[in-house]
């Protein structure tokens, strides 16, 4: 395992540490947690997950997880947010986002750029990766979800 040279640490007072397993968690939450771990581990710059935290959850809609991990490459920050749910999965570096609010705000902004490009038929290769084709139909669906998050979820998260 390589040591990260940029330990951009998040505000840990804004998250809840997650134990190894909790029998009181809903099936949706357990599935989301597994999905977030698998998504993070699918990146070759992650060697091992060291700790997990929860920034926000609205079961079946959105989950904001914070992970500390051992980087497998130099110059990779060791903290990252993973946002998943009824939306495309994505990660947001803690270098840019110290709290769940800022991470979700960054996610919404990056996805809105993708929506605009997809609607206009512009290339999306330099934008946040989205796991669907960049078509106006998918842009419309994602846009509705982003508006919901912006209006109904983002205000619930402390800055």
C-alpha positions as CSV (number, residue, x, y, z in Angstrom):
1,X,0.0,0.0,0.0
2,X,1.3,3.4,-0.9
3,X,0.9,6.4,1.4
4,X,-1.2,9.2,0.1
5,X,0.6,12.5,-0.4
6,X,-2.6,14.5,-0.1
7,X,-4.6,13.6,3.0
8,X,-7.3,16.1,2.4
9,X,-9.3,15.2,5.5
10,X,-13.1,15.7,5.7
11,X,-15.0,17.2,8.6
12,X,-15.6,14.0,10.6
13,X,-18.1,15.8,12.9
14,X,-20.5,15.9,9.9
15,X,-20.6,12.1,9.5
16,X,-21.5,8.9,11.5
17,X,-18.9,6.1,11.7
18,X,-20.4,2.8,10.4
19,X,-19.7,-0.4,12.3
20,X,-18.8,-3.6,10.4
21,X,-22.4,-4.7,10.2
22,X,-25.7,-3.7,11.9
23,X,-28.7,-6.0,12.0
24,X,-31.0,-2.9,12.5
25,X,-30.2,-1.5,9.0
26,X,-32.7,-1.8,6.3
27,X,-32.2,-4.1,3.3
28,X,-32.0,-1.0,1.1
29,X,-29.3,0.5,3.3
30,X,-27.3,-2.8,3.4
31,X,-27.5,-3.1,-0.4
32,X,-26.5,0.6,-0.9
33,X,-23.5,0.1,1.4
34,X,-22.3,-2.9,-0.5
35,X,-22.9,-1.1,-3.8
36,X,-20.8,1.9,-2.5
37,X,-18.0,-0.3,-1.4
38,X,-18.0,-2.2,-4.7
39,X,-18.1,1.0,-6.7
40,X,-15.1,2.4,-4.7
41,X,-13.1,-0.8,-5.0
42,X,-13.7,-0.9,-8.7
43,X,-11.2,1.9,-9.1
44,X,-7.6,0.8,-9.5
45,X,-6.3,3.6,-7.2
46,X,-8.0,1.9,-4.2
47,X,-6.0,-0.7,-2.4
48,X,-8.1,-1.3,0.7
49,X,-11.0,0.4,2.5
50,X,-9.9,1.5,6.0
51,X,-13.1,3.1,7.4
52,X,-16.6,3.9,6.4
53,X,-18.9,6.8,7.5
54,X,-22.4,7.8,6.6
55,X,-23.0,11.4,5.7
56,X,-26.7,11.1,4.7
57,X,-29.3,8.6,3.7
58,X,-32.8,8.6,2.3
59,X,-33.5,4.9,1.7
60,X,-34.1,4.0,-1.9
61,X,-33.3,7.6,-3.1
62,X,-29.7,8.6,-2.1
63,X,-26.8,7.7,0.1
64,X,-23.8,9.8,0.8
65,X,-20.9,7.6,2.2
66,X,-17.5,8.7,3.2
67,X,-14.6,6.3,2.9
68,X,-11.0,6.3,4.1
69,X,-8.9,4.0,2.0
70,X,-5.3,3.0,1.4
71,X,-4.3,4.4,-2.1
72,X,-2.6,2.0,-4.4
73,X,-1.1,4.9,-6.4
74,X,1.0,7.9,-5.3
75,X,-0.7,11.3,-5.1
76,X,-4.2,9.9,-4.5
77,X,-6.1,11.5,-1.5
78,X,-7.1,8.8,1.0
79,X,-10.6,10.1,1.7
80,X,-13.5,10.2,-0.8
81,X,-17.3,10.6,-0.8
82,X,-19.3,8.0,-2.7
83,X,-22.8,9.1,-3.7
84,X,-25.2,6.4,-4.9
85,X,-28.9,5.5,-4.9
86,X,-31.6,6.1,-7.6
87,X,-28.9,8.2,-9.4
88,X,-25.7,7.5,-11.2
89,X,-22.9,6.5,-8.8
90,X,-20.0,8.9,-8.4
91,X,-17.2,9.8,-6.1
92,X,-16.2,13.3,-4.9
93,X,-12.8,13.9,-3.5
94,X,-12.5,15.3,0.0
95,X,-9.9,17.7,-1.3
96,X,-12.9,19.6,-2.7
97,X,-15.7,18.7,-0.3
98,X,-15.2,18.5,3.5
99,X,-18.9,17.8,4.4
100,X,-21.8,15.8,3.0
101,X,-23.5,19.0,2.0
102,X,-20.6,20.2,-0.1
103,X,-20.1,16.7,-1.6
104,X,-23.7,16.5,-2.7
105,X,-23.7,20.1,-3.9
106,X,-20.6,19.2,-6.1
107,X,-22.3,16.0,-7.3
108,X,-25.4,17.9,-8.4
109,X,-23.3,20.6,-10.1
110,X,-21.1,18.0,-12.0
111,X,-24.2,16.0,-13.0
112,X,-26.0,19.2,-14.2
113,X,-23.0,19.8,-16.5
114,X,-23.4,16.3,-17.9
115,X,-27.2,16.9,-18.3
116,X,-26.6,20.1,-20.3
117,X,-24.0,18.5,-22.6
118,X,-26.2,15.4,-23.2
119,X,-29.2,17.6,-24.0
120,X,-27.2,19.6,-26.5
121,X,-25.5,16.5,-28.0
122,X,-22.1,17.7,-26.9
123,X,-19.3,15.3,-25.8
124,X,-19.3,14.2,-22.2
125,X,-15.9,12.4,-22.2
126,X,-14.3,15.2,-20.1
127,X,-17.2,15.4,-17.6
128,X,-18.2,13.3,-14.6
129,X,-18.7,9.7,-15.8
130,X,-22.4,8.6,-15.9
131,X,-23.4,5.0,-16.4
132,X,-25.9,5.6,-19.2
133,X,-25.7,6.9,-22.8
134,X,-25.5,10.7,-23.1
135,X,-29.0,11.1,-24.7
136,X,-31.6,13.8,-24.2
137,X,-34.0,11.2,-22.7
138,X,-31.4,10.1,-20.1
139,X,-30.6,13.8,-19.5
140,X,-34.2,14.5,-18.8
141,X,-34.6,11.7,-16.3
142,X,-31.4,12.7,-14.5
143,X,-32.4,16.3,-14.5
144,X,-35.6,15.5,-12.6
145,X,-33.7,13.6,-9.9
146,X,-31.1,16.4,-9.5
147,X,-33.9,18.9,-9.1
148,X,-35.4,16.8,-6.4
149,X,-32.1,16.4,-4.6
150,X,-31.4,20.2,-4.9
151,X,-34.8,21.2,-3.5
152,X,-35.6,18.4,-1.0
153,X,-32.3,16.9,0.2
154,X,-29.5,19.5,0.0
155,X,-31.3,21.9,2.4
156,X,-31.4,19.1,5.0
157,X,-27.6,18.8,5.2
158,X,-25.7,21.2,7.4
159,X,-23.0,23.1,5.6
